[in-house]
């Protein structure tokens, strides 16, 4: 797998397809890019080049627990530098869950590079607001407070990071627990500033300011309610809605892999949209 040093960290990435307009897809949560490989292959087969990457602190990329900006803004600026390094000037940007949130925030920060947005499973609502700060930050802060970095390294999430990139084990082992707790607490504080917005992390005024073709496929669980996606669609003037043959379910979270039966339809919708709006 190719790796590249971006802003002081090595990022793991891959490109699927060798011709056509560029697309990047961003996974949700802290998951690596592997779950998007089947979908990326289908999109590439329809004449696109698809960039996938593991954000820092996810997948097989380096872990680096530092930064004054929010973690999402750090991810966004990493992606911008990755595009520069790969000489990709303009592309469609898409993602699911936190990847959809990062997609919207990427557009706000670097609009000149964006041909269109592909949003799946938009996050919002009080259930998500009560769940995600602890999922991303709080649980690991408590682990570090109670057991230090050895306990952090033993958690399932960080075990995955270490197994995917053994260098992360040495880094985390030598990282002072106080620094880990301070940075994670800082990132949680910034994250919590946007959790009660109807579309998490993006204000209504932000959404009204969007001036780029946008496709929205709503989610169907309590973290990714269709209501949040509908609010985004109503506020983004140049947006389209596509409803998969699914209904909202009263369960916390449906894993993205459960959407595998709909990948052919998602591919049709994505590629049709990109062909109509152009600009890639």
N, C-alpha and C positions, 0 to 999 in steps of 0.2 A: 504494500500500500504506500502511495506517495505521502511524504511528510514535508512540511515547509515551516520555516521559522517566521512567525508573524508577531511583531510587537513583544518579543522576548519569550514566546512560547512556541513549541512545536505543535502544529495542528495536523491531524490526520484527515485526509480528504481523498475523494476519488471523482473522476469524471466518467460518465456513462454516455456513450454516443460520440460521434466524430464529425458531425456536421449539423448545421441548422441553428436557429436562435437559441440563446442560452437561457437556462432556467436553473435556479437554485431552490432546493426544498430543505426546510429546517424542521427537525423533529421536535416533539414536545418534551416537557419535563427536563430531566437531565439525561435523556437516552441518547445513545450513539446513533449514527446515521444508518446503521445496517437495516433497520426496519423499513427504510424507504427504498432499499435497493430494488425490490420487485416492481414497485410503482415507477421508479426512475427508469428501469429497463423498458417498461411499456411506453413511457413518454418518449424515450430516446428512439424507439423503433418507429415512431411517427415523425421523425425528422427533427429532433431537438438534441442539444447537448445539455446534460443535466449535471450540475455540480452539487455534490453532497460533501458535508464536512462534519467532523465532531467539534463542537464548540470547546473552548478551554474548559477544563473541569468536567468534561463529559467524554464518553467513549474512550478512544485510545489516544486522545490528545493530552497534552501536559496539564497537570493541576497546578494552579498558581493562585493562592489565596491572598490577594492584595489588590488595592485599587480604590480610589476615592469615588469614582463613578459607580452607578448601579451595575450589578453584574450583567444585566441585559444590555446596557449601553456599552459595556466592555465587549460583549459578544458582537454587538452591532459594528463597532469600530474595527474589531478583528476581521469581520467579514469584508468590510470595505477594503482593508489592506490586502486581504487574500485576493479579492477581485483585481486590485491593482497589480499584484504580483503575477497573476495569471493573464494579465492584459485583457480582462473582460470589462468592456466599457459600459455596457447596457444589457439588462437582462430582466426576465420575469422573476419575481421573488415570491415564494410561497411557503406555507408551513401549516402545521396543525397544533392546536392547543397553545403552549407557550411559544411554539414556533410561529403560529399565526400572530401572536402578540408582538414577537420580535419582528416579524415581517412589517407590521403596521408602523412600529417605532423605527425600523430601518428606513422606511419611506420618509418619515418626518425628518430624519437626521441626514439622509443622503438621497434626496429625491431625484437628483440629476442622473442617477444610474438606473432608475426603475422604469421599465416599459409597462409593467402591469403587476397587479397583486393577485395571488391565489390563496384564499383564506379558507381553512377547514377547521371546524370545531373551535369556534371563537369562545373564549373563556369570559365568564362574568357571573354576577349574582352573589347573594349572601352566602350560599353554601361554599362556593369556591373561595370567597373572601375568608371564611373561617377555617378552611382546610390548607390552602397552599402555603401561607407563610411558615407554618410548622413543618410541612412536607419538605420545603426547600431549605429552611434555615434552622427553625427552632429545635427540631429533634437532634440535630448535630451539635448545636450549641450545648444542649443539656448533656449529651454524651461526653463532650470535651470537658465540661465542668466536673462531671462525675468521675471520669476515668482517663482523662488526658488523651493524647494523640494515639496511644496504643488502642484505646477503645474506639476512637474514630476510624482507625484503619481496619478494625474488626467488623465494622458495619457492612451490611450487604452492598450498599452503594459504593463505598470506597474500596471494598474488596474487588468489585468489578473494575474500578479505575486502575487498581494496582495490577490485576491480572492482565488487563488489556495493555498496560504500559508499566512495566516493573520500575521504571525510573520514578514513577509517582510514589512508590512505596518508600524510597529513600527520602524523597522530598518531604512527605508527610511525617515520617518518623523524626526528621530533624526540625520540623516546624514547631516553634513554641506554641503551646496550647493557648496562651494568652493572646497571641497574634491571631490565631484561628478564630477564637471567640470574638475578638474585637471586630475583625473584618466581617465575619458572618453576621454579627449583630448590626453592623453598619449597613450591610446589604439588605438585611431584613427590614430595617427602619425605612430605607428608601422604597423597597418593594411595597410596604404597607401603605405608603402614601397614595397608591393607585388602586388598591384592592376593592374599594367600594364604588368605583365607577361602573356604570352599566356594562361597558366593555372594558375589562380589566386593563389598567395601565395606559389607557388612551382616553382623553377627555372628549366630550361632545364637540367642543370647538375644534379640536384636532381632527376629528372625523369629518366635520363639515369642510375643513380646509383641503381635504384630499382632492387632487386634480389628476387622477390617474385611473385608467380602467381597472376595475376590481371585480373579481368573481368570489362569491361567498357560498360555501357549502356548510350548512349548520350541523352542529353535533347533536347528540341525542341522549345525554346523561346530565346529572346535576351539576357537574363542573362545567360542562360545555352545553348549556341549554340553548335551544333554538331561539329563545327570546333574546339572548345577548347578540346572536348573529343577526336577528331581525333588526335590532336597534342599529347595528353597524350598517346594515344595508339601507336603512331609511335615512341615515345621516350622510353616507357617502354618495354624492350625487351621481357619479358615473360608475354605478355598481350593478351587478347582475346576481340573481339568486338561483341556485340549483338545489332542488330537494331530492335527495336520494330516497329510495323506497324504505324509509325507516321512520319511526316515531319516537318521541321523547320517552325515556324510561326513568322510573323513579329509583335509580340506583346511582351510587356516587360516581363511578367512573367505568366507562367501557374502554378496554384497551384498544389502541389503534389497530392491532393485528386482527381484531374482530371485524374490521372493515375490509379485510382482504377480499370477500366476495364482491365488493363494489369497486375494486380497483379498475376493472375494464371500463366501467361507466365514468369513474373519475377521470381516467385517461381521455376518454372521448370528450368530456366536458372541458377539461383543461386545454387540450390541443385545439379544440374547436374555438374556444375563447381566444387563445393566443393567435390563431390564424385570422380571426375577425379583426382584432384590435391592432395587430402588427406591432412594430416598434422594437422587436427583439434584435 
